[in-house]
Amino acid sequence: MKYWSESAFGTPDFSPYPDELIALRRDLHAEPEIGLALPRTQEKVLAALEGLPLRITTGRALSSVVAVLEGGPGPVVLLRADMDALPVTETAEIPFASRFHGIMHACGHDLHTAMLVGAARLLSARDLPGTVVFMFQPGEEQDHGARLMLAEGVLDAAGRRPVAAYALHVFGSLLPAGRVTTRGGPMLAASDSLSVTVRGRGGHGSMPHHALDPVPAACEMVTALQTFVTRSFDVFDPVVVTVGRFNAGTAVNVIPAEARFEATIRSFSPRARARATAGVVHLLENIAAAHHLTVDARIAPGYPVTENDPAEAALLGETVERTLGDGRFETLARPYPGSEDFSYVLGDVPGALAAIGGCPPGRDPLTAPANHSADVAYDEDVIADGAALYTALALRRMSARSPAASAARPG
């Protein structure tokens, strides 16, 4: 497989340490950690970066690693990899399967980390026109790790702010192995959580008229939420509400005093997000009042919309073709409904997140197990592709005053 483009950089083709990066990935995969505290993972990353000309700091509120590679007076570029795993029990029978029951790298963050280590090694071997910040982030899975790293000053780590920020996310399905896709504008959805408790008065199942039954009202709320989003929002700026949990009652002949359900709310613009989160609470309160019940409906804010800068997304796509070869890039037609806390970084720095296909050979990307599945698997060749792409993005962006100028440079 070709990992480097001679025409783009005037250097021979070479593979960016594939054996070492695969070994690092498998070591991370075998000992996954979740949340903001990743001591083993942090230790492995620090060991992998040892000996490189990097200025390294670690986080205070989380097990982050920030490595600064200083070059010339040119722009600062930030590259990010997330490092945390998921509370999933791995089912795959592989030699490097998770040794920790109930924890698994089911979203490919182990590959992301290996990619960024590879980029750090490649870039450390070159004379750089600018500076690169390598952001190794815990807590991407619902723990707002990027926001915490911003609060701890990752954007000021180089002494001046980045002009651009990039992240790659591997997909175990949907995309063929090695194919890269992104788009300008919304790339991923905002994600918020809704928690609802409907309160009434319990009683005997044979005499509902002596009780205030919260169950039918809660069921009405679930169906009303679906009507609300399909009748209140533009089909081209959609909102998706999915109720994933519903609990009520203890026995078949007992009317409970409470019914509870929880839902995820996905949206693709700040305006739709604001309208949706306010609208669902108003809707539920009025349904409860109509049934002489009370309701406690709370929104837990999740991640904002992941909004790619159009010029940076175009630069990323053009860099894929130059670096990995013709036919490796496709423009994403519409956003993915997943969410990402790289959105916090892109709220402060223009940049782009791209998806890179990691579906193993012999599997159909349309039917292969998806990210977060207990049996998801990834083609490890994608690690070298990601390392090369991170490297090429940093070099091209540091060499131009704007992404448009960089994209216009001859190969």
N, C-alpha and C positions, 0 to 999 in steps of 0.2 A: 504494500500500500504506500502511496506517495504522501509524505507528510509536510513537504516544504516546497515552495515554488521558486525555482531559480529565476524566472522572469520577473517576479515581484521584488526580489531583494538582491539579486546578483550574487547569491551564495549557492553552493552545491546543495542538492537535496540531502537531507539526513533525517533520521528518526530521533525524536526527542526523548531518549532514555526510556523506551517502551517497557523493557523488562523491569526496571526499577519502579516505574510508575504503576505498573500492574501489581507488583509486589506490595507497594504502599496501599493501593486500593484494597487489596485482599486483606491486608492487616487491619485496615479501618473497618472493613466489612465484618470481620470476625469478632470485633470488639466494639459494637455500636453503642452510642450514648445518646440520650434524648435531652431536650431542653436547653437551658443556658449553661449548665455546668458540664463540660466535656473534658475532664482532666486528661484521660488517656488519649483522646483525639488530639488535644492541644500538644501533648508531649510528642506524639508521632509527627505532627506537622513541624514542630520546632526542630526535631531531629533531622527531618528531610531537608530543611532549609539551612542546616548547619554548614558553615564554611563558605556560604555565599556572601557577597559584599552588601548585606542588607542591614538596615537599621530597624530593629524589631522591638515592638512593645506588645504587651499582653493586656487584656481587659481587666477591669476592676469588678464590675457587676456581672461579668460573664467570661467564659473561657475563650475569648477571641484572640486572634493573632493578627497584628498589622505589621507588614514588612514594607519598608520604603527602599527602593532602588534608585539612587540619585545618579543622574547623568548630567547633560548639558543644561543650558538655561531655558530650554524649550518647555512646552506645556506639561502639566501633570495629568496623567491618565490613571484612573482607578479600575482595577479588575477584581471582581468578587466571586468567591465560592462559599456556599453554605456547607456546614459540616455535620449537622445533627441528623439523627435517625428518627424512626417512628415506633410507637407502641404496637408493633405487629409481630406475630410469631412466624418465623420463616419456615416454609414447607419444602424449599428446594434442597435436594441432597447433593451438596457440593462440598469439596474439601475445606473451603473457607467460609462455610455457613456460620451465621451468628452463634456465638457460644453463650449468649445471654437470652434466656427464654423470655419471650414477650417483647423483644427489642430487635429491630431489623432496619438495615439501610434499604428501605423499600422505595425510596424516591430518588436514588442515584446520587445522593450528596457525597458519598465516598468517591465516586468518579469525578465529581466536580472538584473536590479537594485535590485529587491526584493531577487533574488537568492544570490547576493553578500552580501547584508545585512545579510541574513541568515547564510552565511559562516562566516562572521565576528563574529556573535553571537556564533556559534558553536566553532570556533577556540579560541575565547576569554575565553572559559570555560575550556581550556586544557593547560597543560604545554607543550610548544612547543620546539622542538629541534633547531629551527631556527626562522626566522622572515618572516612575511607576509606583503606585500604591497597591499592594496586594492585600485584599480584605478577606480574611478567613473568618467566617461568621457562624456562631452557634445560633440556636433558637429561631430558625426560619419557620419551623412548623408550629405556627400559632403563638409563638412566644415573643414576637416583635424584636428579635435580636438585632436587626438592622437599625431600628430606631434607637436601641440602647447604644449601639456602636456610634451612631451619629452624635448622641448626647455625650459620649466619651471622646469625641473629637477626631473620628477617623478622617473626616474631610479636611482637617488641618494638619494631618500627620506629616505632610511634606513641607509644611511651612507656607504653602500657598494652595489655593483650592484647585481641585481637578477641573479641567475643561470638559471632560467626558468620563463616563462610567459605563462599563459593560459587564454583562453576566451571561453565562450559558446554562441551559437546563436540559439535561438528557431526558429523553422519552423512551420508555420501554415498548410503547405501542404507537400507533397513529402514523409515525414517520419511518421510512426505511432507514436502515443503518447508515450513518454518515451524512444523511440529508439534513440541511439546516434551513430553518424558516424563521422569519420575523416580519414585522410590519411597522410602519409609522403610525403614531396615535395609540389608541388602546390596544395593548397586547394581551393582558390578563384582567380578569374582573376584580372589582372590590368584593370583599366578603365580610359580612356582618352576621352576628348570631342573635336570634330571637328566643327569649325564654319567657314562657307564659304559665301562670298559675290562675286557674279559674276557681273561684270560691263560692260555695253555696251552703246548703244545709243537708246533712246526711239523713238517711231514713231507711225504712224497710222497702225492699224491692216491690212488694205487692201493693204499696200505697204511696206512689210517687207524688200524689197531690198534697201529702203532708210534708214533703221535703222540697228543697230547691236543688234540682239535679244539675250538676255542672257538666256531666258527660255530653248530653245532646248539644249544649251550647258550645262546648269545646270542639265537637265534631263540626258544627256549623262554621266555627271560626276557621278550621282547616280548609274547608271547601271555599269559604269566602275569600281567603287569601289568594287562591288560584284565580278566582274571578277578578279580584282587585288588580293583580299584576297584568292580566291579559286585556283588561278594559280601561286601564288608567295610564298605560305607557305605550309610547311609539314602538312598533314592532322592530324598528331599526335602532332603537335605544332601549333594549329590553331589560326586564328585571325577572329573575328566577327565584322563586321561593320553594324550598323543599323541606317538609316536616320529616325529620329523621327519628324523632322519639316522641312517644305518646304513652302516658301512664295514668291509670285511674283505677280505683277500687281494689278490694281485697277478696270479695266473694260474689257469687252469682246473684245472691238475693239481697245484697246490701248496696244502697245508693251512697256513694262516697261524698264526703264534704268538699273534696278538691279533685280537680283534674289538671294534669300538667302536660305540656308539650314543648318541644324545642325545634327550631328551624334554622336553616341557613338562608341568607338573603344575598343574592349575587346581582351586581349591577355593573355597567360599563361606562358610566360617566358620573362626575361629581353631582350633577343636577339630579339625575335619576336616583342616585344613592340617597341624597337628602330627602327627596320626595317619598321614596319607598320607606325609609326608616321612620319618618314621621307619620306616614299614611297608615302603616300597619298597626301602630299603636292606637291611632284614632279609630280605626275600623274595629279593633277588638274591644275597646272600651264601650263602643256603642252597641255591639252585639251583646255584651254582658249586661248592659243596662236594660236592653229589651227583654231579657230573661230574669230581671230582678236579681242579678248576680253581681259580684265584684270580680275584677281581674287585675292582676299585677303583670303587666307586659313590659319587659325590659330588653333594650338593645345593647349588646356588647359589641362595641366597634371592633372590627377586624382590620384587614389590610386595605389601603386605598387601591384605586385602579392603577395598574401598572401601565404607565403612559410612556411609550417610546418617543424620543425626539425624531421627527421624520428624516432629518438630514443624517443623524447618527445611524438610524436604521438602514438608510440607503448605503451609507459607508460600510456597514457591517455586511450587508448582502453582497456588495461588490468585492469586499475583501475575501469572502468565502470563495467566490469564483476564482480570484487570483491565487489564493493560497491552496485550496483543496482541489480545485479543478472545475472545469465546465460541468454544468448539470448538477452541481452539489447544492445549489441554493434555489429556493422557491419562495415567492412572496406569499405570506399568509393572508388568505382571503378575508377572514374575520377573526376576532379575538377568541382565545381559549377561555372557557369559563372558570378555570382554576384561578388561584390567587397567589401572590408572592410578596414578601416584604422587601424585595429590592425596589418596590414602588416607593418606599421612603427615600431611598437614595436618588431615584429619578425625579422625585419632587424637588430636590435641591440642585441636581447636576444633570445637564442634558446627557442622554445616553440611550442605551438600548439593551433589552434582554432578548435572547434568541433561543429557540428550541433546536436541539440537535438529536437526530434519531439514533437510538441505541438498541433497536430491536435485533436480537441475535439472528444469525443466518439460519434459514430453514423455517423461520416463523413468519406468519402473515401479520404485518403490522396492524391490520384492521381487526384481528381476532386475538392477538397476543395479550397476555396479562398486562394490565396497565400499571402505571405508577401507583404506589400504595397497596398493591396486591401482595399477598403473602408468597406468591409464586412468581413474581416479576423477575425477569432476568435481563441482563444488558450485555451487548457486544463490547468487549474491553478494547477493541480497536478504536472506539470512539474517544478514549482517553488521549491518545496521541493527536487525533484530529483536533480535539478541544485545546490542547496545549499549544499546537501550532497556530490555531485561530486566535487565541488570546494574545499570543506573541505578535502576530501580524497586525492585529487591531491596535495594539499599543504603539508599535513602530510607525504605522501609517498615520495614526492620529497625532503622535508627537511631532511628526515631520511637517505638519500643515497647520496653518493658522485657523482653518475652519474645516469641518468635515467635507464640505462641498469642494474645497480646494484639494483635499487629500484624494477624494474620489476621482478628481479630474486628472491627477497625475498619470503619466504614461507608465505602463507596466514594465 
